[in-house]
Amino acid sequence: MPQDQDSPPTANVNRDPDPNSIDLEAIWEAEGRENLLPGLDRIKQQVNPAHYEMYHLHAVQRLSPRDTAIALAVSAAAVHMANFRVGRLVKAEIRRLSNPSPL
């Protein structure tokens, strides 16, 4: 569709994205998940298996605290506490992976 000569050209940011372009964000997410998996395995070995299961259902599988509590027959407060404790370890692992120590 030709533009009207009196209207300014459309800025690149206002145009539709190219469907053939590379989705860098999706690639970044996938690589991040791959790099985090060994870290999650280390965390899984450090924490109570029930706490990890609560964290996984709530934070990874995106179940609500209530639904997670019902599924595991625990209180919602226990889900929140496990999510906080395991989540703190996950965040520390992410920081460790994003700032590797020099050899």
MARFI-673024 format. One record per residue: residue number from 1; chain; x, y, z of N, C-alpha, C, O in turn. Coordinates in pm, whole numbers, plus 50000, padded with zeros to 5 digits. Each point is the difference from the previous one (the first is absolute). Last residue first. Example, Ala and Ser with C-alpha at 12.3 -4.5 7.8 and 13.67 -1.06 7.14 Angstrom:
2
> seq,mol,n.c1,n.c2,n.c3,ca.c1,ca.c2,ca.c3,c.c1,c.c2,c.c3,o.c1,o.c2,o.c3
> 2,A,51285,49775,50708,50082,50119,50006,49923,50109,50073,50051,50111,50017
> 1,A,49978,49317,49976,49911,50119,50000,50090,50120,50000,50104,49998,50066
***
This chain:
103
> seq,mol,n.c1,n.c2,n.c3,ca.c1,ca.c2,ca.c3,c.c1,c.c2,c.c3,o.c1,o.c2,o.c3
> 103,A,53909,48093,53499,50085,49882,50026,50136,50039,50046,50083,49914,50027
> 102,A,49447,50371,50057,50106,49978,49902,50085,49881,50040,50013,49969,50119
> 101,A,49459,50067,50008,50132,50042,50049,50105,49975,49893,49992,49900,49927
> 100,A,49478,50211,49972,50095,49891,50026,50135,50055,50044,50045,50105,49955
> 99,A,49455,50073,50016,50129,50061,50034,50103,49892,50028,50045,49985,50114
> 98,A,49510,49901,49770,50016,50120,49916,50131,50073,50027,50041,50085,49921
> 97,A,49833,49523,50327,50015,49965,49860,50022,50122,49911,50068,49992,49898
> 96,A,49845,50069,50565,50127,49929,49983,50026,49967,49854,50112,50015,49951
> 95,A,49474,50177,50165,50109,50098,50013,50135,49934,49978,50086,50055,49932
> 94,A,49546,49662,50077,49995,50083,49880,50111,50104,50004,50067,50024,49900
> 93,A,49872,49718,50482,50058,49919,49892,50002,50078,49869,50096,49993,49925
> 92,A,49691,50200,50443,50144,49997,50025,50070,49922,49890,50109,50038,49955
> 91,A,49424,49965,50038,50053,50133,49966,50151,50005,50019,50071,50059,49919
> 90,A,49710,49551,50220,49997,50010,49853,50058,50135,49956,50080,50006,49907
> 89,A,49860,49923,50554,50112,49920,49949,50009,50007,49848,50109,50005,49943
> 88,A,49525,50202,50262,50122,50072,50039,50124,49925,49949,50094,50062,49952
> 87,A,49485,49733,49997,50018,50110,49906,50125,50081,50029,50067,50047,49908
> 86,A,49796,49615,50393,50061,49942,49880,50026,50110,49897,50103,49998,49933
> 85,A,49684,50145,50461,50130,49939,50031,50070,49943,49877,50118,50026,49978
> 84,A,49440,50163,49981,50097,50101,50040,50139,49938,50020,50099,50052,49948
> 83,A,49542,49660,49962,50029,50080,49881,50105,50107,50032,50090,50025,49919
> 82,A,49744,49718,50434,50088,49919,49915,50039,50079,49875,50116,49995,49957
> 81,A,49574,50210,50328,50129,49988,50066,50099,49921,49914,50115,50040,49985
> 80,A,49436,49998,49867,50068,50130,49995,50140,49990,50061,50095,50054,49944
> 79,A,49634,49566,50088,50037,50023,49860,50077,50132,49988,50104,50005,49935
> 78,A,49708,49891,50479,50116,49914,49975,50050,50018,49857,50120,49997,49976
> 77,A,49485,50224,50144,50115,50062,50067,50127,49918,49978,50108,50056,49980
> 76,A,49479,49776,49876,50049,50103,49907,50120,50071,50061,50091,50041,49927
> 75,A,49821,49455,50230,49937,50132,50012,50058,50095,49895,50111,49980,49951
> 74,A,49847,49491,49947,50074,50083,50096,49927,50134,50010,49903,50024,49928
> 73,A,50033,49579,49756,49942,49985,50134,50085,50069,50107,50030,49943,50104
> 72,A,50016,50055,49399,50098,49933,50085,49953,49978,50144,50076,49951,50083
> 71,A,49652,50263,49576,50060,49886,49930,50094,49920,50090,50011,49878,49987
> 70,A,49794,50527,50175,49899,49894,49986,50063,49875,49937,49976,49889,50046
> 69,A,50294,50493,49982,49972,49947,50134,49901,49886,49994,50018,49899,50067
> 68,A,50068,50335,49538,50117,49922,50038,49977,49935,50136,50029,49882,50019
> 67,A,49649,50417,49831,49993,49876,49924,50119,49908,50031,49985,49878,50006
> 66,A,50012,50551,50199,49884,49921,50046,49994,49865,49928,49984,49897,50064
> 65,A,50339,50422,49800,50034,49941,50130,49887,49911,50053,50026,49894,50058
> 64,A,49995,50141,49418,49982,50097,50108,50044,49935,50131,50004,49878,50010
> 63,A,50221,49970,49533,49877,49976,50076,49991,50107,50108,50102,50047,50051
> 62,A,50258,49885,49600,49910,50115,50012,49865,49967,50063,49899,50063,49966
> 61,A,50536,49686,49937,49877,49959,49933,49890,50106,50008,49896,49988,49935
> 60,A,50520,50110,50274,50031,49952,49864,49873,49965,49924,49980,50044,49887
> 59,A,49994,50116,50568,50083,50095,49923,50022,49956,49856,50002,50084,49910
> 58,A,49725,49639,50394,49957,50140,50007,50079,50089,49904,49940,50072,49920
> 57,A,50161,49461,50114,49860,50015,49960,49958,50147,49996,49928,50042,49909
> 56,A,50509,49860,50247,49984,49965,49859,49856,50020,49953,49976,50059,49895
> 55,A,50128,49999,50565,50058,50107,49917,49973,49972,49853,49958,50089,49926
> 54,A,49918,49577,50375,49912,50117,50013,50049,50114,49912,49922,50065,49931
> 53,A,50351,49559,50091,49877,49968,49926,49901,50116,50009,49935,50034,49900
> 52,A,50460,49991,50353,50029,50018,49857,49874,49974,49917,49974,50070,49903
> 51,A,49997,49849,50554,50011,50144,49975,50027,50026,49852,49943,50092,49941
> 50,A,50053,49464,50206,49863,50055,50005,50002,50150,49971,49910,50052,49933
> 49,A,50506,49714,50104,49928,49969,49876,49857,50057,49998,49952,50040,49894
> 48,A,50457,50191,50371,49900,49898,50030,49920,49972,49871,49952,50094,49936
> 47,A,50528,50106,49972,49879,50035,50075,49912,49878,50024,50016,49895,49937
> 46,A,50408,50107,49810,50026,50070,50126,49876,50017,50088,50012,50014,50121
> 45,A,50000,49792,49428,50072,49911,50091,50019,50062,50137,50019,49928,50098
> 44,A,49785,50325,49554,49909,49890,50034,50066,49904,50099,49932,49946,50088
> 43,A,50324,50399,49721,49910,50051,50103,49907,49889,50048,49973,49988,50120
> 42,A,50309,49914,49521,50080,50019,50122,49911,50046,50115,50013,49952,50113
> 41,A,49789,50013,49464,50029,49866,50053,50082,50010,50129,49977,49923,50094
> 40,A,49939,50469,49670,49878,49954,50067,50021,49861,50058,49949,49969,50108
> 39,A,50396,50208,49631,49989,50073,50126,49879,49957,50079,50006,49986,50123
> 38,A,50056,49849,49439,50094,49937,50095,49996,50068,50137,50015,49934,50102
> 37,A,49705,50264,49566,49959,49864,50040,50101,49930,50090,49959,49940,50100
> 36,A,50089,50503,49682,49951,49995,50137,49968,49858,50045,50000,49972,50120
> 35,A,50139,50137,49433,50111,50024,50092,49957,49989,50145,50081,49968,50086
> 34,A,49593,49990,49574,50096,49890,49987,50114,50016,50099,50044,49902,50061
> 33,A,49640,50445,49909,49941,49882,50064,50098,49883,49995,50015,49927,50098
> 32,A,50108,50464,49676,50000,50023,50144,49946,49880,50075,50054,49961,50103
> 31,A,49925,50043,49429,50137,49979,50046,50010,50017,50152,50071,49926,50067
> 30,A,49514,50165,49733,50030,49858,49987,50141,49970,50052,50021,49903,50072
> 29,A,49839,50550,49909,49926,49926,50102,50037,49852,49999,50024,49940,50105
> 28,A,50154,50335,49555,50060,50032,50130,49934,49922,50112,50067,49946,50088
> 27,A,49743,50025,49485,50129,49929,50003,50068,50021,50135,50051,49906,50060
> 26,A,49559,50335,49858,49968,49858,50017,50127,49917,50008,50009,49905,50079
> 25,A,50037,50552,49828,49954,49981,50138,49967,49853,50027,50032,49948,50107
> 24,A,50087,50193,49454,50114,49992,50091,49958,49976,50144,50069,49931,50074
> 23,A,49721,49977,49439,49947,50037,50130,50111,49982,50104,50013,49894,50062
> 22,A,50003,50214,49388,50040,49908,50105,49947,50052,50132,50014,50119,50031
> 21,A,49738,49982,49489,50115,50040,50081,50026,49898,50109,49912,49921,50036
> 20,A,49720,50088,49637,50115,49916,49969,50123,50036,50084,50105,49936,49987
> 19,A,49475,50306,50027,49975,49864,50049,50117,49906,49974,50008,49894,50062
> 18,A,49997,50644,50031,50021,49908,49889,49979,49857,50050,50073,49956,50090
> 17,A,49677,50471,50139,50126,49926,49997,50005,49905,49881,49898,49950,49954
> 16,A,49828,50518,50037,49983,49862,50042,50134,49928,49994,50079,50025,49909
> 15,A,49928,50504,50176,49964,49906,49894,49983,49860,50058,50051,49970,50108
> 14,A,50102,50426,50129,49854,49994,49989,49954,49904,49891,49880,49982,49980
> 13,A,50583,50120,50114,49945,49939,50120,49850,49986,49995,49943,49921,50075
> 12,A,50302,50300,49573,50022,49855,50001,49937,49934,50121,49949,49888,49990
> 11,A,49833,50565,49824,50125,49960,50065,50011,49848,50002,49899,49930,50006
> 10,A,49831,50359,49620,49980,49920,50122,50135,49960,50056,50086,49949,49928
> 9,A,49837,50510,49780,50022,49855,49985,49982,49930,50135,50024,50058,50105
> 8,A,49698,50392,49806,50140,49961,50021,50015,49849,49981,49904,49926,50017
> 7,A,49724,50367,49714,50020,49934,50129,50147,49958,50015,50065,49965,49901
> 6,A,49758,50244,49700,49991,50095,50110,50025,49936,50136,50024,50071,50097
> 5,A,49960,49681,49489,50119,50085,50000,49997,50101,50115,50106,50049,50040
> 4,A,49675,49455,49972,49959,50134,49960,50122,50090,50011,50074,49992,50098
> 3,A,49999,49484,49820,49973,50099,50103,49958,50131,49937,50044,50036,49891
> 2,A,49877,49447,49914,50086,50118,49995,49960,50099,50108,49883,50012,50036
> 1,A,50074,49444,49962,49916,50116,50000,50090,50123,50000,50078,50017,50093
***
